[in-house]
């Protein structure tokens, strides 16, 4: 192991033993692997919905990527946001796109979520998608769909935050697919209590 690697590994071990979450290595502060895992586990305690964001590459080839970072931002104007990791193989395609659709998945669409999570498997299967109202590719039979035009992109650490204006949306009855603690799940509603 080279000197920098040895010094870095020694500093990280010392930080772990001291219970520190961050350590200075080669002039840069980095999170220890243990601290990163603990943070990830804590973040995983927040249950989210699951969506596939779809768009078209130059030449019209439709693609999709599974996300759980989708959220509403504003009703007036109608804005939503989601984020993509800087190292994602889809980032360049989303950077080049002008429109996208957020397709909120149903509980029975777990296979779609898994398919569009895999590396190098982001081309939209023709059976999965159709052209939406805005001509953006959308998934067939999603629980809800938001067709958007990109409005803003912001830096957010190791992610890019993508803000879009909703041009068209629809929803239908059904149960959402959830993601909690690294696993897919279903919604269990708590009955209303009588007052």
LINLINRA-V359320 format. One record per helix or strand. SS is the DSSP state (~ for helix, > for strand). FROM is the first residue (numbers start at 1). LEN is the number of residues. If there is no record, write none. Layout:
# LINLINRA-V359320
ss = {SS | SS}
from = {FROM | FROM}
len = {LEN | LEN}
This chain:
# LINLINRA-V359320
ss = {~ | > | > | ~ | > | > | > | > | > | ~ | > | > | ~ | > | > | > | > | > | > | > | >}
from = {3 | 22 | 28 | 33 | 48 | 51 | 62 | 71 | 79 | 91 | 99 | 106 | 107 | 123 | 129 | 137 | 144 | 159 | 176 | 178 | 183}
len = {16 | 4 | 4 | 11 | 2 | 6 | 6 | 4 | 7 | 6 | 6 | 1 | 9 | 1 | 3 | 3 | 13 | 13 | 1 | 3 | 3}
